[in-house]
Each structure stands twice: as C-alpha cells, then as structure tokens.
C-alpha cells in the first residue's frame, strides 16, 4: 500500500551517453533536480542506465546523492521499468532504497520508496516518491 509522499522534485537532464548497441541498446543518463524530501529542501544528482528490452519496454538501475539545504546527505539505489512515448518522452515506475547518517532523516533507512519518473523530449524531469508500507 502506498503511504506518504516523501519526495517531489523537478529538474533537467544533464548528460546522456550510449554504453552499448549490441545486442540491444544501453544508455546512461544523468540529471539534477531540486525539490523536497520529507519536507526539507534538497538538491539531487542522479545517474542511471537503461536498456531496451525485446518487447520495447525499458529496464534500468540508478543511484543518487541528495544534499539537503542543511548540508545533510542521503543516497539511494533503485530499479525501474519504463517506456519511450511517441513524443520522445520517457516514463518510468520503480523502487528506491535510501541510506543516510542524518538523524533528522534516519527513518529513510527503513523505507522502500516507489516512484514515478518522467522526462520530456526536452530533458525536463519530474519525480515523485511515496513510502511503500
């Protein structure tokens, strides 16, 4: 069951590179965004790779570092599935797992987060993550 919305952010893709093309394609993507995590302003740097699957869907894995306005750090690792839409945008759904030494954000260490991630054809990103209870 979905619980509380724990983060929401908007940003911009900063880099893409092709990792391989055979037998299918695999691309690495980085983006940066700004938003809130448990109500705290933060900036996130994320890198993920994504590969095309035979049915046209995408599978990817990523990791991120989040720095709060107070200078505390949170990281996450996750996986997701997605699809490329006809207008060139990409849509993913998946799960992330957090790690932090911050006492203020320590509850994230036992949270599985489920996310919706969208990137439009111009590279604008938006992501929302909920606690999975």
N, C-alpha and C positions, 0 to 999 in steps of 0.2 A: 504494500500500500504506500502511496506517495504521502510524504509528510510535508514539512515546512519548506518553502522556497528559501534555500540557503545562500544562493548567489545569483546575480544577474549582471551581465556586462556587455558592452558594445565596443568594437574596435576595428582594426584594419589588418588585412594580410600583409606581411612584410617580406616574405620570400617564398619561392617555390623552386624545387629542383627535381628533375627526373632521376630516380635511383636505378631503375631498370625498365626494359621494354619487352623482355622475353622470359617466360612465355606470355606473360601479361604485363601491364604497366604497374609501376610502383612509384609514387610521388611523395616527396617530403614537403611539408608546408609549415611555415611559422607565422604566427600572428601575435599582436599585442592588443590588450584591451583594458578598459577602465570600468569599474563598477563597484559593487558592494558584495562582501562576504560576511554573512551573519551581521549585517547592518553596518559593517566597517568599510570605509572607502579603501580601495586597493587597486593595484596595477598588476597585470598578469602577462607573462611571456610564456607562450605555448609553442611546442613543436610536435607535430605528429606525422606519421607516414600513413599512406592509404594505398591500397591496391585494388585493382578491378578484379571482379570475380566472373566466372563464366556466364552467370545469369544477368550480368550488367550492374549488379549491386557493388558496393564498396565495403571493404573491411579495413579498419585502421586501429593503430595504437598510438598513444601520445603521452606526454608528460609536460608539467608546467611548474613554474615557480611564481608564487603570489607574494607581493610585498604590500603590507598594509600601510596606511597613512602614518601609523605609529612606528613603522620600521620592522614589524614582525614578519617572519617568513612562514609560508605554508607551501608545501609541494603536493602534487597529485600525480598519479599514473592512472591510465584508463584505456578502455577499448570501446569501439563503437562500430555500427553498421550504417551505411548511408546510400545515397543515390545522387546521380547527376541529373538535374532537371533540364528541360528543353531550352530554358533561357540562359543556361550556363551556370546557374547557381547550384549549390550543393547543400544537402540536408542530411544530418547525422542524428542518431539516437544511440546512447550508450551509458556506461557507468564509469565512475571515477572513485579512487580511494585516496584519502588525504593523509598527510603526515605533517606534524608541527611540534615544535618545542614550546610554543606560546601557551602560557597558562590561560590566557583570555580565550583562545580558540581551541583549547585542548579537546573539547568534545568532538571535533572533526576527526580525531584519530580513530574513533569507533563508528564513523559514518560511512555508509555506502551511498554515494550520490548518483542519481540518474539525471542525464542531461538531454537537452535539445540544443543542437548547434546548427546554425545557418550561416552560410557565406554566400553573398550575392555575386553576380557576374563581375562586379567592380571590385570585389575583395573586401567589402564591408561585412563584419562579423557580428553575430549576436548569439549569446549563450545564456541559458537558464538551467540551474541545477537544483534539484529537490532532494531532500533526505529520503532514503528508501527505508521505510520502517518494516 
